[in-house]
Amino acid sequence: MVNVIGLSVGITAFILITVFVRDELTFDRFHKNHDRIYRAMMINKDGKPQPFPTDLIEIVNLTMPEVETMTRIQVLGETLMDYEGAKVFEKETYGADPNFFKIFDFSLKFGNESNALEGENSVVLSRYMALKYFGEEDVIGRKFEMADNDRIGIVTGVLNDIPQNSRFQFNIIVPIRKVSNGGYRYGGQGELYALLKEPVDEAGLESKLMELTAQNGFDNKFNLKFKVENYGDLHLESEFSQTASGVKGNKEFIFIFSAVGLLLLLLAVINYINSSTAKSLSTLKQVGIRKVIGATKTQIRFQFLIETALLVAVAVFLAAALAEYFLPTLNSLSGKSLKLNYFSDGFTLTFLTLLIPGITLLAGVYPAIFTSRFKTMRLMKGEVVGSKGLFRKYLVAFQLIITLVLLFGTQVIKQQVDFFVEGDIGMDPSSIITTYKARGSTYDVMKAAFEKIPGVEAVTASPFPLNGTVKMPLQWTFENEQKTDAVPYQEVAENALDVLDIQLIRGRNFISGSVEDENGSVIINQAMVGLLGFEEPLGQKIKLLSPNYRIADYTIIGITENLAFNLKQEATPAVIMQAEKRLSSINIKLSERVKAETIPLLSQAWDKISPNSPFVYTVMADEIEANYEKEKKFGTVIQVFTWIAMLIAGLGLFSLSAFTIIQRYKEIGIRKVLGASVFALILSFLRSYLGLILLASLIAIPTAYYLMNLWMNDFVNHVEISSAIFAIGIGASLLIVLITVGYQSVKASLINPVDILRDE
């Protein structure tokens, strides 16, 4: 029974991890031409993506014979809609060119792919949107009104369900409208996706595009570069998502999950080996009888392998059922919608079938050799020779090493995530909600309306928790040398620092009502101090782009801590300035005691200001915490599999202790006759296992320390690995030993010595 339970638990974990990893590795690869589809866009000097130049598209089409067809995809984000008398935002809205369906295998359930995006007012909907707004799927030719831009479209297509391992999860697709670039030839809308006649080298294609811009008079004064990537590699290889949801994989996580899955399976196999060899000791006389009547070693080994195969088949069947049962839990932890299609998916069925012979060979060979290797006469006498169990002890030590590494790693990951979530970011985001400035209204109007509401402590405006605008011009003079750069402008209302509890290190805050501060004063962060180089930055003048879009002088009046909204990243230089004309996000500080009652009142006030748009808000603390969502999910999944490893290791220790104690039954009887106490016997049993923990700890501690530091190297800010983490892990392993080995020891120590020695 222990054999089957241990194997089924390990195989269950292995199946679930395999399904997860396969989903990640096959992202976007359901497109039959995924190896010939490439994404091209521009990258500015700060490494940020920009759209592909519209003016270059026709040139590419005429001068690059390797291109079969092209389309742009533009992320439009959210679309304001009328739904059952209310204004709602629908996510996953995109723009695309007519050739979209010629490149990608997103099929239409209703409509014609060849012309679905030909008309200027064409709209392609997902099945979900068709059912939500029309109550049926076949809505070709129906009018579809988008409230945010008064655009009335005609439905020309309804998409079939999109595979969940697709980067794009379209709800609405509309044709990309032509807009003027204002003479800026690098202006564009969205990224270019091209279907090439055959796979190419991305670097060579980037060089060719740069040559085309030079040959056709594109003035590259901003040092823009092209970035070309294969579509099938984007999910795991690309730095840039360029999707509405921001979905993006992580190669490091995939590698770690794969390693954990293999190790858990190996731990389960080790359990089987230990428990099988322990069980075989009670049947050695039967093996001896078979040898006497003529059975060969090969026949005995073959019989054992057949028995192993039957047990493995039962374990795989049980594991398949357990995997189906626990799959919703994995989906909840990972945010996916994975399915186990045992009969409709050829891969899953083949994978499970191949597990049986694979695990049988891995788990059955050593026990089969172990059982058949003893001499016939000694087997008949019940003697076991040459079997001190060292190999099995090494196997359990290996189990303990893996379990300890996972225990240490889980604790480090938890500490790191806690540090991210609870770390000092330079301000207090608690009780702050953020909404947007309503169309047609002003910050002052909305501030006055919201401040009247009971439960609202204060209202301000800032871009936080975003870092601010895209980088804007900065000019200054340092040691008689003119310097230029570009930094984010964090444009705020005059009371922002007080409301958000942003502490000044030096200098002063903005003065309420001060025209001088509004038009000519800035506060900088510590990273900006380092960039400017001034020994005393207070009072120094720098040039910035004013709200009137003219370069103007600003005086530095204060210095704040670096606002670290994402502690995974390095703090960037930034300036905090007043810019009422450019304020777009409104921060509302609520009283904790009446937060739930205040939200409906805010919604009512919003409806009076902007009845044609919904009241939408986000909680600032939640937005900041969302930066670490991947690490949180990763830590939770690793924690679950660590518990599984502990369970498997416990079963392994239980089996090995049973094996050892069976061998020492005669010794137990003699020692009890000579007066040994139960406690002394228990201690003698535990001593060797404590040695195994010591050996495992000596290997696991440096291994975990190295691996965890390697993982944390990706983060600018990270915790220090403390000795307490190792102490807790070792303590947990000691507890496992005391529960498993201790039980077997107590059981054996209480046996009557007469029963043991009667037959000797």
N, C-alpha and C positions, 0 to 999 in steps of 0.2 A: 504493500500500500504506500509506504514511504517513497519507494522508487517511482511509482506513477505520479504521486502528488508533486514530488520535487521536479520531475521532468516536465509535467504539464504546466507548472508555474513558470519555469524557465522558457519553455516553448511559447507560452502565451505572450510573455514579454517580448520575445524575439519576433513573433508574428506582428504584434502591434507596432514595434519599432520599424520593422521592414515595410509595413504598409505606409507609415509616415514618411520614411526616407524615400521610398519609391515615388510617392506623390510629389515630393520636393524635386527629385531628380528628373521627373517627366513633365515639369511645369512647361506649358506652352508647346510641348512636343507632339500634341495631337494634330497640329497642322502638318499636312503631308509634306509641305515644302519648307519646314522650319529651318532646315540647314541652308536654304538659299534666300531666306528673308533677312534683311539687315536694317538696322535703325541708324539714322544719321542725324546729328544735331550739332550745334555749336557749343563750345566751352569757352567762357571768358577767362581773363587772366587770374581770377580768383578761384577758378575750378568749378564755377557754377554753370549749369546748363542753360542754353538759350535756344529759341526755335531755329529751325533750318531756314535759310534765306529763301523767301518766295521767288525773288528774281533769278535765283540759280536753278530752280526746278526745270524750267523749259530748256535751259542750256544743258543740264545733265541729260535730259531726254534726247536731245539732238546729237550730243557728242560722246556719249558713253554707250557703245553697242552692247556691253555686258548687262545693261539694265533691261529687263523684260517689261516690267510695269511698276508704277509707283503710286503711293497714296500718302497723304498726311493724316495724322491723328492728333487732334487738339483736345486737351483736357479742359472741359468747360465747368467741371465741378458740379455745383448744385443748380437746380432750376426751380424757380418759384411757380407753384401750380395752385389752381383752385380745386379743392377736393371736399365735396359734401359741404359746401358753404364756408370752408375755412381755407386759409392760405397755408400751404405746406411746402417744404423744400424736398425735392427729389434728388438723390445723389446719383453718381455715375452717369453724368451727361457728357457726351463727346461730340466733336465735330470730325468729319472725315470726307475725303474726296470720293468721286464716283467709282474709282477702281478698287475701293476697299475690299469688296467681296471677291475680287479676282486674285487677291493675295492671301487672304486669310480664310480658313475653313469655318467661319461662323455662318451657319446656314439659316435660311428663312423658313419658318413653318408656313407662313402666308406671304405672298409677294414674290417678286422676281429679282434675284441678286444682280442681274445685269443692268437694271435701270432704277434700283430702289433709291439711289442717292443722286439721280440725275437732275431732278427739279429743285429749284431754289428753296421751295417750301416743303420739300420731302421730309418725312419723319419716320424713322425706324424705331419700333418699340420692342421691349422685352415682353415675354408672355405675362410676367408679373404686372407690368404697367398696363397692358391691354385689359387684363382681367380687373385691375383695380379701378380704372377710369371708365371702362365701357361694359364691364360685366361679362365679356366674351372675348375669345381669342381672334376670330376673323373680323378685323376692323379695317380692312383695306378700304381706302377712300374716305374714311371718316375724318372730320376736323379735330385737330388736337391743339388746344390753345395753351401757350406758355405765358404765364402772367407777368414774369419779370421783365420781358421786353415786348409785350403785346404782340408776340409772334404767333400767327395762326398757321399751323402746318397741316399737311394732308398725309395721313398714315399710308406709307407705301410698302411697309414690310413689318412683319412680326417675327422676331428671332426665336429659333428653337432654344431650349435650355442650354446655357453655356457651361461647359465642364468646369468644375470647381477649381481645377488646377490651371486656370487661365488667369493671366495678369489682368486682363480686361474683363470686367463684369458689367457690360453695358445695360443701362436702363433706357437711355434715349440716345439716338445717333441722328445728327442733322448735318446737312452739307456745310462745309466751311465757307463762310461768306467772304467775299473779296473786300479788303480794306486797303486804304492807302498807307504806304510806309513813310510818307512824308519825305521822300528822297533818300531815306536811309536804306541802302541796298542790302544791308544785313538783316533788315526786319523780316519777321516771318510769323507764321501761325502754326504752332505745333511742330512735331518731329516728323521727319520723312522716313517712311518705310518702303523699301524697294525690294522687289522680287528679282533676283539676278538669275542669269541663265545657268550659272554653276557657282559653287562656293568659292570665295576669294579670300585673300589676305586682307584683314581689316586695315592694317597700317598702310598698305599700298593704296587702298581706296581713299584713305584720309589724305595722303600725299597728292593723289590725283585731283581731289576736290579742291585742295589748296591751290594747285596749279591752275584750275579752271577759274577761280576767283581772281587770281593775278592776271590771267590772260584776258579777262573780260572786264577789267577796270574797277574791281571792287577795292575800295580804299580801306585796308585793314589797319586803321590807326589805333584800334583798341586791342590789337594782338589776339584776336579770336582764333580758335583752332577748331577743326572738325573732330568729332568723335563718332566712329562707326563701330557697331557691335552686332554680332549675330543674334537674331531674335531668340533662338532656342537657349542661348546662354544668359539672357538678360536677368532672369530671376535670381540666379546664384552668383553670377560673375559681375554684373553691372553695379556701379555705385549709385546710379540714378534710376528711380522707379518710373517716373513720368506717367503715373496712373492716378485716377481720382482717389483711390483708397490708399495709395502709397505702399501697396503690397511689395514685399521684397524678401527674398530668402537669405539664409546665412550659411555659408559653406562650413564654417567652424562648428556650428551647431549640428549640422548634418554629420560631420565626421565624428563628433563626440557621441551623438545618439547611435550611430552605427557601431562604434567601439563598445558602448554600453550594452547594446543588444547582443553582440557576439560574446561578450564576457558573461552576461547573465545565462546564455545558453551553455557556455562552457562550465559555469558553476553548477548548473543542473546536471550536466553530464558527469562531472566529478562526483556529485552526490550519488549518482547511479552506480558509478564504479565502486565507491566506498561501501554503499549499502549492499551491493551485489556480492562483493568479496566477503563481507561480514556474514551474509546469509549463507554463502557457499560453505562456510566452516561447519554448519550443522548438517550438511549433506555429503561430506567428504567420504563417509563409509559407502554411500550409494555409488559414488564415483569409483571407489575401489572395487566394489562388486562388479560394476560394468567392465572395468579393466580385466578382472579375473576371467569373465566369460568371453573376453576377446575384443572388447571395444578399443579402438585406437585413439590416440590423442586428437587426431583430426575429427573423428566422429563425435567425441565429447565436446570439442570446441564448436563444431557445427551445431550440435544440439543447443548449446548455450546461446549461440548467436540467434538461432530460431526463436528461443524463448525471449531473448532481448528484443527481437523484431516485433514480436506480438505485444510486449509491454510498451514499446515505443509507439506502435500503431494506436494502442488505447490512449496513451498520453497525448499524441498528436490530435486524436479525435476530441478528447476532453479539452485540450488547449484551444482548438478551433471554436468550440462552444464558449469557452471562457473569453476568448478574444472578441467574439461577437457581443458578449454581455458587457465587457468593459470598454468597447469602442466608443460609446457615447461619452464616457469619462475622458478618454484621450481627446476626443473632439472638443470637449469643453475646455480642457487644459490648453490645447494647441490653437483653438480658434478655427479649426478646419471642419469639413463635412465629409470625412472619410467613410468609405463603405467597404465591406468585405463581401465581394460577389464571388462566392465559392464556385458557383456553377456557370455563371455567365462570363466570368473573367478567366481566361485560360491561364494567365500568369499565376493567379492565386491558387488554383487547383493544382497546377504543376509544382508550384513552390511547396505546398503541403505534402504532395506525394513524394517529392524528392527528399523531404526532411526525414522520412522514415528510414530509408537505407543509409542516409548520411549520418544520422544520429546513432543508428544501430552499429555501424562500423566504429564510430568515435567512442561510443559508450561500452560496446560489447567485447572488443578485442582483448583488452587487458584482463577483464574478469574471466574470459574463456581460457586464456593462457594460464592464468593463476589457478583455475580449478583443475586443469588437466595436467599440471606439471609435477604433482607429487608422486612419489614411488608407491607402487601398489601395496606392498607389505606394510608400510607405515600408515597408509590410509586405512587398512583393515584394522590396525591396532589403535586407530584414533589419534595418531600422532601428527602434528603439523610441524614440519621442519622448514627452515629457511624462510620463515615468514614473520619478521619482526614488525611489519607494518610501516616501515620507514617511508616507502613510496606513497602510501595512503596519507601518512602524516604530512608529507610535503604537499600533497594535493590540497589538504585542508588548510595548510599554511598559505597556499596560493589563494584559496577562497578568502581567507582572512585579509590578505593583502588587498585584494580587489574591494572587499567590503569596507575596509578602513579607508582606502583612497576615496571611495564614493562618499563615505561618512564625512571625511575631512572636506571634500569638495563641496558637498551640500551645505555645510556650515559656512564656508567661505562665500559661496554664492549668496546665501541668505544675508550675511553681514554686508556684502557689497550692495545688494539691492536695498537693504534697510538704510545704508549710507546715502544712496541716491535719493530715496524717498524722503528721508528725514534730515538730510544734510542742510547746512546753512547756504541758502542761495542768495543772500544779500537783501532779502525783503521778506515780508510776511504775507503769503498767499491765502491764508485761512480766511474763510468767510467772504472771499471776493468772488463775485460772478461777473462775467464779461458778456456784453451784448454789442451789437453793431449800431452805428449811427443810422437812424431811419432815413430813407430817401426823402428829400424835401424838407427835412428838419435840420436843426442845428444842435450843437453840443449844449449851448446855454439853455435852450428850450427843454431839452430832455433832462438835463441836470436839475432844473427847477421843478419839473414834474415829478421826478423820482425822489427828490429830497423831502417832499411833502408826505411820503408814504411812511406809516409807522413800521419800525423795524429796519429802516434804511439809515445807517449811521453816517455814510458819506458817499459822494459820487465824484469820480474823476475820470480822466481819459488817458490812456497810454496804449502802446502796442503790445504790452506784456501779456502773456509770457513769450511772445515772439521777440526776436532780438531787435526788431525795428524795421526800418525801410531797407531796401537793397542798398548797397554801398553807394554813398554820395560823395561829392568832392570835398577835399580837405586841403587847405594850403596854410603854411606857416613858415616863419623865418627862425632858423636856429644857427647860432654862431655865424651870423651874416650870410647864411646860405639859404636860398629859397627851396623849400621842400613841398612836395605834393603827395597825396595819397587819397584813398577812398575808405570811408568808414560808415557804419550804420548810424543813421540819425534816429534816436529814440525820442519821438515827438510826443510831448505830454501836456496835460493841463497844469496850471500853476500849483495846484495842491496835490499833485500826484505823489510826491515823495512822502508827504505827511500821511496821506490816506493809505498808501501801500507799505508804510513803515520802512522806507528805504533810508538807511542811516548814512549820514555824511561823516567821512573821516576827518575832513578839514573843510574850511570855508563856510559858506552860508547857502541857504535855500533860496528859491525864487521868492520875491516879495509880492504879495497879493496887490494887484492893480498897478504894479510898476511897469510903465511903458518901456523904460530902459531895459528891464529884465526880459520883457516879452520880445523885444526886437533885437537885443544885442548881448544877452548873457547866456552862457551855457554851463552845464555841470558835466564833468567828465569822469570816467571810471579809472581804476588803477592801471588797467592795461593801456589806456590812452596816455597816461602819464609816462609810461615806459616808451611808447611810440614817439611822443613829442620830444623827449630828452631834456626838458627844462628842469633845472635844479629846484626852482620854485615856480610851479605852473600857475598858482593863483595870481590873477591880474594880467596874465599873458593874453595876447590877442591872437586869434586864429581866424581864417576865412572859411565860411561855409555857404552853402546854397540856401538863401532865405526862403520863407514861404511864398514870396513873390517871384521866386525862381531867378534871383540875382545874387551874385557872389557878394557877401557883405562881411564886415568885421564883427566878431563876437568875442566877448571877454570871459575868461574862465573864472567863475565865482565859487565853485565848490568841487569836491572830489568824493566819489562814493566807492564802496566796495564793488568788485566785479559782480554783476548780476548773473548768477550761474543757473539759468533755467534748464540747462542740460549738462549735468556734471560729468557726462562722458566726454564732453568736448572742451577744448581749451578756450578760455575767456578771450574775447576779441575786443579791441579798442572801440569805444563808442562814445557819442556825445548825447547828453540829454538836453533838449531844447523845447521851448514853447512854440507851438505851431497850430493855432486853432483851426486854420483853414484846412489843414491836412489830417486832423483828428478823425479817425474812423471807428475806433473801438472804445466803448465806454465801460469803465469798471465801477461796480456797485458793491460797497462794503455793507454786509448785512449783520444784524445782531444774531448771535448764535441761538438765543432763546426763542426767537420767533421766525426763524428762517423759512420754515414750511408755510407759515401763514402769509409771509411777505411776497412770495413768488406770484400767487394769483393777483395780488394788488398791483404788482409791477406789470403784469400782462394786461390788466385793465387800463392802466395809464398808457401803456404802449398803444393799445387799440385806439385811444383817443388821438394820439399823435400821428399814428400811421396805420389806419384801418385796412389798408390794402397789402400789408405784409405781416407775417407772423412774428410773435415775440419768441426769439430763439436766444438761448444763453448757454454758456459753458461755465463750469466751476474751475477757477484758475488752478487750484491745487490738483484737480483731476487731470487738467491739461499737462501740467508739469510731470505728474506721475506717469502719464501715457508715454513719455519719452523712454521709459524703462520697461515698457510692457513686454518686449521680447525677452529681456533678462528675467523678469518675474515668471513668465511662462516656462522659460528654460529651467529656472531653478525649481519650480514646482514639479515639472516632469522628472527631473533628475532626482528629486526627493522621493517621488513615488517609486522609481526604479531602485533607489537605495534601500527602501523598505523591503522590496522584493529580494534584493541581494542579501539582506539580513535574514530574511526568512529561509532562503536557500542555504545560506551558511549555517544557520541553526540546524536545519535538517541534516546537513553534512556532518556537523559535530555530533549530532545524535547517533548517526550511523557509525561513525568511526569509534565513538565511545562504546557502543554496543559490541563492535568487532573486538576491541581491545579487552573489554571486560570478559568476554567469552573465553579468550585465550588465557586469562588470569584467574579462572574460577578455582583451579586447584590451589593456586597461591593464596587466594582469599580464604579458602577453607583451612589451610595450614596455619595462616597467620591468626585467624580467629581462635583456633584451638590453642595457639601459643599465647593468647591473651591480648591481641591487638584490638584497640577500641574502634568503634564505628567511625569516629571523627578522624582517627589516624588513617584508616583505609580510604576514606573519602579524599583526604588531603593527598595521599599518594597517587590517587587517580588524577586529581586535578593538576598536579605538579607538571606533568608533561605537556598539558594543554596550555598552561600559563607560559611555558617555554615557547610554544607555538605562537602565542600572542606577542611575546617579546620579539621573536624573530620577524613576524609579520609587521610589527610596528617599526622596527629598524629599517625595513625596506619601504613601507608605505609612507612614512613621514617625509623623507626627502623626495619621493616620487610625487606625492600630492603637493608639496611645497613648490616644486618645479612647475608642475602642470597648472596650478592655480595662478602662479605669477605670470606664466605664459598667457593665460586667459585674461588676466587683469592688465596686461601690457597695452591692450587696446584702449584702455580708459585713461584719460588724463588724470583724473582723481580716483584713487582707490584706497581701500583699507589696507592696513598692515596685518599680515597673518600672525595671530598670537598663539602662544603655547596652550592657551585654554582650549582652542579648537582641537588640538591633538589630544589633550587630556579627556575631553568629552567623548571623542571617538573611541579612544582606548577603553574608557569606562563602559561604553555601550557594548563593545566586543567582549569585555569581561562579564558583563551581565548575560550575554548570550551563552557564554561558556558555563556560567553558574547554573543557568536554567536547564540547558541541554545535558551537559556532561554531569552536572550535579545530580540531576534526576537519576541517570543511569548508575551513578556511584552510590547514591543512597539505596537504591533498589538492590544492588549487588551486595552492599555491606550488611544488609539486614537478613540475607539468606542464612538459614541454619547450616553450619559447617558439616553436620552429619549428612544432610542431603547431598552436599557436594562430594564428600569423600567416601560415600557408601560403596561406590563401584570401583574405587581405586585399589 
